[in-house]
Amino acid sequence: MARPTGAPRNLITDVPGLSVGWADDHDLKSGVTVILPDQPAVASVAIHGGAPGTREIALLEPEQTVEAVDAIVLAGGSAFGLDAGAGVQGRLAEMGRGFQVGPVRVPIVPSAILFDLLNGGNKSWGDAAPYRDLGRAALDTVSRDFPLGSHGAGCGATTANLKGGLGSASIRLDNGVTVGAIVAVNALGRATVGDTRHFWAAPYERDGEFGGLGYPAPLPPDAVDVRTKLDALSAGANTTIAAVATDAILTKAEAKRLAVMAHDGLARALWPAHTPLDGDLVFALSTGQRKLERPMADMVQLGAAAVSTLARAIARGIYHATPAPGDPVPTWQQRFGGTRA
């Protein structure tokens, strides 16, 4: 069994061959995050929420022709945010990247959006939503390092009781394979145990990365009460969109299985998850640099690592969120920072 060890940045970019870019508008309270592989990456997706918003998703199914993608886009803005994928696609075309069809190249940029239109930001953009430009700007900032919390696609994200955000985490297994996750947390439910400061993802935490609090003891009576945004916000203001990635060489079908398994990370970090009003979605990418010596056994380990890493990323996104004027809910730091609740 592979024993997990630390990875340098604790970001998805610890996976060799990946960079991340971001752009946001804090008056708008929304933004875009781009995951850019150095070379086209094998990819698939699993959608378990009931209200997804997507672009170029069908081609990620294992039976479809195109094997690899040029970028993945996570964006705010609800359906308006799908324009971000077009912005990234256009910029990639200028860079000469894309699936070749005769003399032309078509960049493959699957995208997913979350609903952040009711978070107190200024959405009066008239007849031209800003997401195409934000997508281009995000691609132009790609780096191995990027900020967590209220940035990129997580800029204006919220949960039922706390402000959401952009989270990321990584892990390196004993066999040398790296697994990373990135997520924009905008869930219908909560990432904390009842009204405590403790995260549902606590069993997976490494090195105190979101406070080192563990679970409350005993569990509070309201730990599993179903409290959602429907208690305070309008229906539809939801969705957790994520990507997991590895440098292991995977087929498209194996990437699909990795995405399916990774969804357990949402279920272990958010309560409830995969509701009819969430668009919960996980992309899976392979940069294809390390051969799996024991394909079946190693896939089990990869899937488990994807679960724990995504759960950690969710908690980190909320832990690092920062306040802004007009927020409908407080940040974790505002509500719990420096207390022993």
C-alpha positions in Angstrom: 0.0 0.0 0.0 1.3 3.4 -0.9 1.9 5.6 2.1 1.2 9.4 1.5 3.9 11.9 2.1 3.9 15.7 1.8 4.1 17.7 -1.4 5.9 21.0 -1.6 3.2 23.6 -2.3 0.1 21.7 -1.1 -1.6 22.8 -4.3 -2.8 21.0 -7.4 0.3 22.4 -9.2 2.4 20.0 -7.3 1.3 17.6 -10.0 4.1 18.0 -12.6 2.9 19.6 -15.8 0.1 21.8 -14.4 -0.3 25.5 -13.9 -3.2 27.5 -12.6 -4.3 31.1 -13.5 -7.0 33.3 -11.9 -8.7 36.6 -12.4 -11.4 38.2 -10.3 -13.4 41.4 -9.8 -14.1 42.2 -6.2 -16.8 44.7 -7.1 -18.4 42.0 -9.2 -17.7 39.4 -6.4 -16.9 36.8 -9.0 -14.1 35.4 -11.0 -12.5 32.7 -13.1 -9.9 30.0 -12.5 -8.0 28.2 -15.3 -6.2 24.9 -15.0 -3.6 24.7 -17.8 -1.6 21.5 -18.5 1.8 22.1 -20.2 0.7 19.5 -22.8 -2.9 18.4 -23.6 -4.0 16.2 -20.7 -6.2 13.1 -20.7 -9.4 14.1 -18.9 -12.9 13.0 -17.9 -15.7 14.2 -15.6 -18.3 13.0 -13.2 -21.4 15.1 -12.5 -23.4 14.1 -9.4 -25.3 17.3 -8.6 -28.7 18.0 -10.0 -28.1 21.5 -11.4 -24.9 21.7 -13.3 -23.8 24.4 -15.7 -21.2 23.2 -18.2 -19.5 23.7 -21.6 -17.8 21.0 -23.8 -18.6 18.2 -21.2 -20.0 15.4 -23.5 -16.6 15.0 -25.2 -15.0 13.9 -21.9 -16.9 10.7 -21.8 -14.6 7.7 -22.4 -16.4 6.6 -25.7 -15.9 10.0 -27.3 -13.2 10.8 -29.8 -11.1 13.6 -28.3 -8.7 12.1 -25.7 -7.1 15.2 -24.2 -8.0 18.8 -23.2 -6.0 22.0 -23.5 -7.5 23.6 -20.3 -10.2 23.4 -17.7 -12.2 26.4 -16.6 -14.0 27.0 -13.3 -16.0 30.2 -13.2 -18.6 32.1 -11.3 -21.5 33.9 -13.0 -24.0 31.1 -13.5 -24.6 30.6 -17.2 -23.1 33.9 -18.0 -19.8 32.5 -16.7 -19.6 30.0 -19.5 -18.3 32.8 -21.6 -15.0 32.4 -19.7 -14.4 29.2 -21.6 -14.7 31.1 -24.9 -12.2 33.6 -23.6 -9.7 31.0 -22.7 -10.3 29.1 -26.0 -9.6 32.3 -28.0 -6.4 33.0 -26.1 -5.2 29.4 -26.5 -5.9 29.6 -30.3 -3.7 32.7 -30.4 -1.0 30.6 -28.7 -1.3 27.9 -31.4 -2.7 25.3 -29.1 -5.7 23.0 -29.8 -6.9 19.7 -31.4 -5.7 19.7 -35.0 -8.3 19.3 -37.7 -6.5 19.7 -41.1 -4.9 23.1 -41.1 -6.7 24.5 -38.1 -6.5 23.9 -34.3 -9.5 23.9 -32.0 -8.6 24.4 -28.3 -10.6 22.0 -26.1 -11.7 23.8 -23.0 -14.3 22.1 -20.9 -15.8 24.5 -18.3 -18.1 24.5 -15.3 -19.8 27.4 -13.5 -21.3 28.1 -10.1 -24.1 30.5 -9.1 -22.8 33.6 -7.3 -25.3 36.2 -8.7 -26.9 36.9 -5.3 -23.8 37.4 -3.2 -23.9 41.2 -2.8 -21.6 42.0 -5.8 -22.4 44.4 -8.6 -23.8 42.4 -11.5 -25.1 45.4 -13.5 -22.9 44.6 -16.5 -25.5 45.4 -19.2 -25.5 43.4 -22.4 -21.9 42.2 -22.1 -21.0 40.0 -19.2 -17.3 40.3 -18.2 -16.5 36.6 -18.1 -14.9 36.3 -21.5 -12.4 38.9 -20.6 -11.9 37.4 -17.1 -11.1 34.1 -18.8 -8.4 35.6 -21.0 -7.0 37.5 -18.0 -6.9 34.3 -15.9 -5.0 32.4 -18.6 -2.5 35.2 -18.8 -1.6 34.8 -15.1 -0.9 31.0 -15.1 1.7 30.0 -12.5 2.7 27.1 -10.3 1.6 29.3 -7.3 -1.8 30.9 -6.7 -3.8 32.2 -3.8 -6.6 30.4 -1.9 -9.8 31.7 -0.5 -11.7 34.7 -2.1 -9.9 34.5 -5.5 -10.7 33.3 -9.0 -13.8 31.2 -9.2 -14.1 31.3 -5.4 -14.1 35.1 -5.2 -17.8 35.4 -4.2 -18.6 31.8 -3.3 -20.8 31.1 -0.2 -22.1 28.1 1.8 -25.1 27.9 4.0 -23.4 29.4 7.0 -20.0 30.7 5.9 -18.3 32.4 2.9 -16.9 29.8 0.5 -13.8 30.1 -1.6 -11.1 28.6 -3.8 -9.3 25.7 -2.2 -6.5 23.4 -3.2 -4.4 20.6 -1.7 -2.0 17.8 -2.8 -0.4 14.6 -1.7 2.5 12.5 -2.9 2.3 8.7 -2.6 5.2 6.4 -1.8 5.2 5.1 -5.4 6.1 8.7 -6.5 2.7 9.6 -8.0 1.3 12.9 -7.0 -2.5 13.7 -6.7 -3.8 17.2 -6.4 -7.2 18.9 -6.2 -8.7 22.4 -6.7 -12.2 23.4 -5.9 -14.5 26.4 -5.8 -16.8 25.8 -2.8 -20.2 27.4 -3.2 -22.3 24.6 -1.7 -26.0 24.6 -0.7 -25.0 23.0 2.6 -22.2 23.4 5.2 -18.6 22.4 5.5 -18.6 22.7 9.3 -20.0 20.3 11.8 -23.3 22.0 12.9 -22.6 25.5 14.1 -19.1 24.7 15.4 -15.8 25.8 13.9 -14.9 22.2 13.1 -14.7 21.0 9.6 -16.3 17.8 8.4 -13.0 17.2 6.5 -11.1 17.0 9.8 -10.0 13.4 9.6 -8.0 14.1 6.4 -6.2 17.3 7.6 -2.4 17.4 7.3 -0.1 19.7 9.3 -2.9 21.9 10.6 -3.7 23.2 7.2 -7.2 24.4 8.3 -6.8 24.9 12.0 -5.9 21.5 13.3 -9.2 21.3 15.2 -10.3 17.7 14.7 -13.9 16.9 15.4 -15.9 18.4 18.3 -16.3 16.0 21.2 -19.1 15.2 21.7 -20.7 15.9 18.3 -23.2 18.7 18.7 -26.9 17.8 18.6 -27.4 19.7 15.3 -24.4 18.0 13.6 -26.5 16.3 11.0 -29.4 18.7 10.8 -30.0 19.7 7.2 -29.5 23.4 7.1 -28.9 24.9 3.7 -29.0 28.2 1.8 -32.7 27.6 1.3 -33.0 28.9 4.9 -31.7 32.3 4.0 -30.9 32.6 0.3 -32.8 31.7 -2.9 -32.8 28.3 -4.5 -30.1 27.8 -7.1 -27.3 29.8 -5.4 -25.1 26.8 -5.2 -22.6 24.4 -6.7 -19.2 23.0 -5.8 -17.0 22.6 -8.9 -13.7 20.9 -8.7 -10.8 19.1 -10.5 -8.5 16.4 -9.3 -5.3 15.7 -11.2 -2.4 13.2 -11.2 0.9 12.6 -13.1 0.0 8.9 -13.3 -0.6 7.7 -16.9 -4.3 7.1 -17.1 -6.7 6.2 -19.9 -9.8 8.3 -20.4 -11.9 5.5 -18.7 -9.5 5.5 -15.7 -9.8 9.3 -15.5 -13.6 8.8 -15.4 -13.3 6.4 -12.5 -11.0 8.8 -10.7 -13.5 11.6 -11.0 -16.3 9.3 -9.8 -14.3 8.3 -6.7 -13.2 11.9 -6.0 -16.9 12.8 -5.5 -16.7 11.1 -2.1 -14.4 14.0 -1.1 -17.4 16.3 -1.5 -19.6 14.0 0.5 -17.0 13.8 3.3 -16.5 17.6 3.5 -20.0 19.0 2.8 -23.3 18.3 4.4 -25.5 17.7 2.5 -23.9 17.2 -0.9 -25.1 16.2 -4.4 -28.5 17.8 -3.9 -31.0 18.6 -6.7 -30.0 22.3 -6.3 -26.2 21.8 -6.5 -24.3 21.4 -9.7 -21.6 19.3 -8.0 -19.0 18.3 -10.6 -15.5 16.9 -10.6 -13.1 16.9 -13.5 -10.1 14.4 -13.5 -6.9 15.0 -15.4 -3.8 13.0 -16.1 -0.6 14.7 -17.2 0.7 11.2 -18.1 4.2 11.2 -16.7 4.3 8.1 -14.4 3.4 4.5 -15.3 1.3 2.6 -12.8 3.2 -0.7 -12.0 0.1 -2.3 -10.4 -2.8 -0.7 -12.4 -5.8 -2.0 -10.4 -4.3 -1.7 -6.9 -2.7 1.7 -7.7 -6.1 3.0 -9.0 -7.6 2.2 -5.7 -4.9 4.2 -4.0 -5.2 7.1 -6.5 -9.0 7.2 -5.9 -8.6 7.2 -2.1 -6.0 10.0 -2.4 -8.3 12.0 -4.6 -11.1 11.7 -2.0 -9.0 12.9 0.9 -7.2 15.6 -1.1 -10.5 17.1 -2.4 -12.0 17.0 1.1 -8.9 18.9 2.4 -9.1 21.4 -0.5 -12.8 22.2 0.4 -12.0 23.0 4.0 -8.9 25.1 2.9 -11.0 27.2 0.5 -13.4 28.2 3.4 -10.6 28.6 6.0 -8.8 31.1 3.7 -11.8 33.2 2.6 -11.6 36.9 3.3 -14.5 39.3 3.9 -15.9 41.9 1.5 -18.5 44.6 1.9 -22.1 43.3 1.5 -21.2 39.6 2.1 -24.4 37.7 2.9 -22.5 35.4 5.4 -19.4 35.8 7.5 -16.0 34.2 6.7 -14.7 31.3 8.9 -12.0 33.6 10.3 -14.6 36.3 11.2 -16.8 33.9 13.0 -14.3 31.6 14.6 -10.8 32.9 14.3 -9.0 33.1 17.7 -11.9 31.3 19.6 -12.2 27.9 21.2 -15.8 27.3 20.1 
